[in-house]
Amino acid sequence: MLISMLIEHPQMLTTILSHTPTWVWGLLAALIWLGVSQLRDRTAGLLRVSIQPIAMTALAIWGITGAFGNSPMFGYVMLTWMLVAAIAFAAIGMTSAPAGTTYDATSRSYFLPGSWVPLAMIVGIFVTRYIVNVDVAMNPPLVRDGQYTLVVAGLYGLFTGSFLGRAARLWRLAAESSGSGFGFLLQRDPW
């Protein structure tokens, strides 16, 4: 696949990069900006902390359907993605929010310490999608390769579950801090 080909023929990198549509680099820049913005301490409302995991889930689904939507393996791909996402969601969602994270029920906002984890996960999703698209474009029969498709689905599931699990920790912190369970979701969010 792409990585092994680049190891054997590193000169192919220039050809691959030159055939990448310009909008892909704009998307990468926007995603890096989003990840870098989370390196510093910040405050955010419920809506803001919920948008990113939803957007990253949509990006994962887009990647899976774009690469494997016409594959006879698609049902297995989606099942693997959902299973791995559920496991990662449960494993991460049950842990405590990162040290220093607080929720103020009065202002309905979180204080979030800076972290490199969102940037790494965002870039991980992008790189996975990029590699898969190049692999499938160069070797279309890969969409029928069970091992390849299920490994990719597992990676996307891990990213999806991790983003959703990280958000679940924040939702739980808000529920515990507000004293009204998940009733805080029904109140207007200050963004």
N, C-alpha and C positions, 0 to 999 in steps of 0.2 A: 504494500500500500504506500501511501505518500511518504511516510517517515522512512521506511526501508529504501524506497526509490531515491530519496534525497541523500541518504547515506552513501548509496552506490553511485549516484549521478548528481552531485551538488549543483552542477551548472543548470539543472532543470528548475531550480528555485526562481531564477530570473524570469524564465518563461511563464511559470505558474503565476508569479506576482503580476507580471505584465498583462495577463489575461483576466485578472480579477477586476470586476466592475468597480468604478470609482466610488459608487455609493457605499460599497462594503467598507472602504476606509473611513468614510464619514460616520458610518454606524460604529465602527471600532473606536473612533475618536470620542463620540458621544458616550459610549459605554465606559471608556477609560475615565472620562470626566466624571461620570456618575460614581464610579468606584473610588476615584481620588477624593471626591467630595466627602467620602465617608472615612477618610483617614484622620480627620480632625474631630474633636468633640463638637457636638451640635445638639440642638433641640429640634424635635419634630412631633407633629400630631399623629393621631392614629391613622388617618388617611395616608399620610406620607409614608409611614412605616409599612403600610399594607400594599401600596402600589408596587414597590419593587419586587416582592416575591410573586405577585400576580403577573407582572410584566416578564419576569424571568421564566415563569411557568409557560407563558404564551410563547416566548422565544424557544423554549425547549420543544413545545408541541409543534411549532413551525418547523424546527429543525428535523424532527422525526417525520412529520408528514411530507416535508419537502424531499427528504432523502428516500423514505421507505413507503410513502403513501400508495404506490402502485405495486409494491412487492407482495408476493404471496405470503411473506413472513409478517405482514403488517399487524395482524391480530396478536401474534406472539410478541412483536416489538412493543405494542401498546400495553400488553399485559405485563411484560417485564418492566417497562417504564413505571407503570402504576405501582407494582409490587415494591420495587426498589425505592421509589419516592415515598411510599407509605412507611417503609422500614426506617428510612433516614428521617422522615418527619417525626415519627414516634421517638426515635432515639435522641434526636436533638431537641424536640419540643418538650420532652420531659425534664431537661436539664434547667438549671437556673439561668436567668439572664446574665450577661457578662458583668463582671465586677464594675461597680460604679454606675450601672444603669439604674435610673429611677423614673418613676411615673408620678406626676403631680396631678391629682384628681381635680383640683380646683381649676387649673389652666388647661387640663386635659392634654398635657404634653409630656413627652419623654425627654430625659437628658440621656444622650447616647455617647459613651466614650468612643473616640476614634478607633478604627480597626482596619487592618489590611485584608481581613477575611472576605468582605464583600467584593473588593477589587479582584482578588484572586479567583473567586467564584465566577464573577462576570467575565473575566478574561478566559477562564476555563471553558465556559459555555461557548464563547465566541470561537476559540481555537478548535474546540471539538466540532462545532458546526462547519467551520472552514475546512478542516481536514476531511471530514466526512463528505462534504460537497466535492472537493477535489478528487478524493478517492473514487466516488461514484461516477463522476464525470470521466475519469480516466479508465475506470474498470466497471462498467455498468452491471456485470453479473454479480457484483458484491451485494446488490439489493436482495439477492436470493441466497446469500451465504448466511446460514443460521448463526454461526459463531460470531461473525462480524456484526450482524444486525442486533443480536442480543447484547453484545458488549457495548455497542453504542447506546442502545436503549437503557442499559444499566447506568452508563455515565450520565445520560440526561436525567434519569430518575434520581441519581445521587444529588445532582445539582438542584433539581426541583424540590426534593424533600428537604435538602439542607436550607434552602431559602425559606420554604414554608415553615420549617421547624424553628428557625431563628425568629421568624415573625410570631409564631405561636408563643414563644417564651415572652415576648413583649405583650401580646394580648393577655396572657395569663397574669403578668405583672400588673397590668392595668386593672384587671378584674379583681385581683387581690387588694390593690391599693384603693380602689373606688369603694370597696365594701358592699357593692351591689351585684356581685357576680359579673356576668357578662352584660348586665343592663347598661353599662357604659357605652355599648355599641349603638344603643338607640338614641343617644344624645348627639347633638350637633358637634362635629369635630372642627376645631379651629385651624386645621391643615397643619 
